Amino acid sequence: MSKIILLFLIFLKIGAFSFGGGYAMLPFIQQEFIDKHHFITNSEFLDLLAISQSTPGPIAINSATFIGYKTAGFLGSFVATFGVTIFALIGLTFISKLFEKFKDNKKIVQLLDTLKPITTGFILSAAFSSMLDIKWGVYEVIALVSSFYLLKTNKIGSISIIFIYGLIGICLCYFGVIS
């Protein structure tokens, strides 16, 4: 099977079965593209996360575009992005029409409540796997703890945190404090 078709099918599957948005897709992306098919490395996955967070757009689309381009160039990025979004485009069109009708249905509410902790588990799994691949130093620990604190207390927004910590990281690298 060609890489183009494989990219499309994998991202179609990820888009169809990942409940909870882009962050919930991260464990699926890790399993498929790092562990199973070896299209990207753990280090490239962390780069993907950093790029996805610092560029506009949903993480699912940014991830698909990044992995698709890395794997098969422009056509790969197009096919992967199309694959991850097609189910949402079609599925949400139908679901949005039905949601108003069933939003107060106790069974639907229970189903959605059941999916929330599962989604949280997916996100934590991806975060834990990513944390294992970071080369931890003083700057990394300070950046993790302080960015978490700033976000949690609403002291500063996520865009400002990315910009400020990115500049600090560039300066520290430039002066040889971190590598």
N, C-alpha and C positions, 0 to 999 in steps of 0.2 A: 504494500500500500504506500502511496506517495506521501511525503511529509505534509503536503498541502491538504490532502484529504484527511489525513490523521489529525492535523491541527484543527480543521473544521469540526470533525466528529468529537474530539475531546472537548473543545470549547462549547460545542452544542450541548454535550452531556453536562458539563459544569454549569452552563447557563440554565439548563432545565431542572437540575436537581439541587442547586445550592440555594437554600432558604436563608435569608438574613442579609443579603447584599454582598458587596465585594469582599469584606473582611471574612465572611463565612466561606467564601470561595477559596481562600488562601490554602487551607489544608488539602483541598482537591488539587489545586495547582501544584503544590509540593509533591503530592503522591504521583501525579501523572507525569509532570515534566522534569522532576529531579530524580525521584526514586525509580519510576517505571521505564521512562523513555530516554532519560539522561539528555534532554534537550538543553537544559540549563544546569548550572551548579548552585550549591547553597549560597555561595558568595554573589552570584548573579541574581539570585532570588532576593537577597537583601538589597542589592542595587535597584532591582525592580520596585521594591517597596519604597525606597527612598525617592526614586524618580516619580512613582505613582502619587506619592504624597506631595511632591513639590511641583507637579504640573496640574493644570486644570482638567477636570473630568473625573468620572467614577473610576475607582480602583480596578474594577473588572475590565473595563474597556482599555484602560492604560496597560494593565497586565497582559491582556490578549494582544494588544498592539506590540508591546515590547517583546514578548515571547515569539509571536509570529514573525516579526522582523528579524530577530536573532536566529530563528530557525530556518526561515525561507525567504528573507528579503521582503520587499514591498508587498508582493502577492500574499505571502504568509501573514503579514500583519493585517491585510484586508480581510482575508478568509477567517483568521482567528477572531477578529473583532466582529465580523458578521455572525460567526457561529455563536459567540457568547451573548449577542444581543437579540438574535432572531426569536428565540423562545419567549423572551420577555416582551418583545413587541407584539407578538401574536397572542401569547398567553394573557398578558395584562389587558389587552383589548377586551378579551372575553370576560376575564375576572372582574375588571372594573365595572362592567355592565351588571354583573351578578352581585357585586359586593354590596351595593345599596340595598338590594333585596334581602340579603342574608346576614348583614352585619350585626344584627341583634339576635341571631340564632345561637342558642346556647352551645350547640355542638361545634359550630364554627369558631366561636369564642374560645371554647376549650381546646380545639385543635391549634389555634394560633398561640394560646398560652403554653401549650405543650412544646411548640417549636422554639419558643424564646430561650429556654435554658440550653437546648441543643445547639442553637446558633451561638450562644455565648461560649459553649464548650469548643466549637469549631474555631472561634476567634482566639480563645486562650491557647488552643493547641498550636495554631500558627505562630502566635506570639512567643510561646515557649520554645518552639523549634528555632525560631529566628534568634532568640536570645542566646541559644547555645552556640551559634555561629559567629557572634560578635567577638572581636578581640577587645576584651574589657580592660580599661585603664581608668584612671581617675576622671578624665574628661567624660568618658562614656557613662560612668556611674552618676556623675553630677548632672549630665544632660538628661539621663533617664529620670532621675528622681525629681529634678527641678521642673522639667517639662510636664511630668505627670501632675505635680503640685499646681503649676500655673494653669493647666487645663482644668483640673478638678475644681479649683477655687475661682475659675473664671477671671483670673487676674489679667490674662492676655490671651488673645485668640491663637488658633493653630497656625494660621498663615504667618503671623508675627513670630511665633516660636520657630517655625522652619527657617524663616529669613534670618533671625537673630542668631540662632545656633549654627546655621550654615555659615554665616560670616565669621563667627567665633572659630568654628572648625577650620575654615580656610586660613585665618590668621595664625592659629596654632600650628597648622601644617607648614605654613610659610616660614615661621620662625623656628621650626624644627622641634616644637614641644611635643607634638604627636606625629605619627607617621601615617 
